[in-house]
Every structure is written in C-alpha cells, then in structure tokens.
Amino acid sequence: MPLRLDASFREALTGSPRPLIGMWACSGSPLVTEVAAGSGLDWLLIDMEHSANTLESTLVQLQVVAAYPITPVVRVPSNDPVSIKQVLDLGAQNIIVPMVSSAEEARAAVAATRYPPDGVRGVGSALARSARWNRVDGYLRDSSRHTSLAVQIETAAGVAAASEIAAVDGVDAVFVGPSDLSASMGLLGQQTHPDVVAAVESVFAAVRAAGKPVGVNAFDPTAADAYIAADAAFVAVGADVALLARASEALAARFIPASDGSERASY
C-alpha cells in the first residue's frame, strides 16, 4: 500500500495562528530526543552543525520523533549539496541550512534540495527512507512539496542581504542566529546587545516584506518574549544540553553552598 509523508514545517508555519515554539536536540541521544519530543512543544531541531549528531544518530532520532506530535527539523552541517542530499535521504523533510549570507548561497541551498532539472539533488529514493524505499507514490515528482527549507542568517552580510535571500524561490523560511551574528558584528557572546537585537529585527522586517515566515534562536526568555511580540513566526527557546547544564548547576547551587553560581556567558 502506498505510504504518505507528514506535513512539512512550511505547512505548519502557514497553518498556525501563533508562533511555533521549539527547542534544540544536541546531545546525540535518541532517548533524550524522545523525551523532548513528548514535551508538547511544536518543533524540535536536531542539530548537526554544533553537536555530536552524525548521520546515524540523526536517522534514529528522526525515527523516534515520528511517534510524537512534534515537527522535526534538521540543521545540516553546512550549505553542502552532499550533506543536504544525505540528510534528505534519511527522511528529514525539514532542514535548516546555516550561514547563508547571500541570495546566491540561498539559491545553492534550494538547488541541493531539488531533483534535476530544478536542482542538483542526487536520485537515490529507491535506497532511502525519504521515499520509504519507493513506497511513497510520486516521490520524485513531488519531493519539493514534501520538503521545507529554512536558511539561517548569522552574519552582518546576511542581514544586509536579507531581502534578497528571502525573495529566493524555494526558500520557505528564514531563521536568524543571534550568536554568530553578534560575533560577526564584533559583539561576541552578546546576543541581546541592542545593536544585535536591532539587526535581528531588521531581518524580521525584510523577510516579512518578502512574504516569508521568519524565526529566531532565543534561549533568554525575555529576549524570546520580545521577539514573539515582534511577530516571530517560530522561536527556539532552549536546548537539551543547555537545560541539563543549567538544571544540574542549580542542583549544585541549592545543595552545595560552596559551588560556583557565576553567570554563564552566551547560551
């Protein structure tokens, strides 16, 4: 019997009356990711850029998350067509490509997600979970309908080019990364600096003017609230490893008076 694929993140964003709230899965542990998948959050970002996640661990996490009413999104390591092809073939329907700073780079990301003649994605659906080993009727024809692409603006150059990036056909959403953006602006570790916040909000305006959803990474609750008030369509408000780190530190501070309770830099 032919199989159906889940709705994409693009459709979730389009159909939601409120911002979609998510978190990062960075531990590489399917068990931890499954715990997060049952949290009630809207989306879960499996990160392959700054974590221990490999193709194998990402595959298992996609499998365990599939049992829960949450949308999985995978951030690929880089804007590389081979990496993007491999992650899509694992069955990831929703990807974020980091460090996109120009319309040309955005077009390259789109091309990597699409089969010829519209792109450069290699054809391996008979061998891959993406098409459930050719059990999804018309997968090659309809793959772009099943796949959503967000590009991540994380540099001052990306901020300047936000309108052109958002206007690229095939870019479904733009995600802003204040951590690298603050570094690019000479404000390393200062994600909530007024100049960084102003840059993020300028991307919001440019992307919305292009008719695309825009999201942001904001682990600071006050910053997250402010970005939600500024009409962010999706916000990542925490990460598995960060939650564990801060909660374990709180236990130490509560029960061991001499423990270090100093404030942590950045996230």
SULRABEL-V36181 format. One line per field, one symbol per residue. psi: psi as a letter, one per 40 degrees, with the letter a starting at -180 (. if undefined). A space follows every 10 residues. Layout:
# SULRABEL-V36181
psi=???
This chain:
# SULRABEL-V36181
psi=hiiiiiiidd ddddeheiih haiihedehd dddddddede idihhhhedf aehidddddd ddddddeigi hhhhhidigh ddddddddde ehehihhifh eidddddddd ddeiiieeae hihfdeeidd efffehhfdd dedddehihi ihheiddddd edddddehhe hdihhhgddd ddddeffheg deiddddddd ddddddddde fiihiihgdh ddddddddde fhdihheiid dddddddddd ddddegdeih fiiiia.
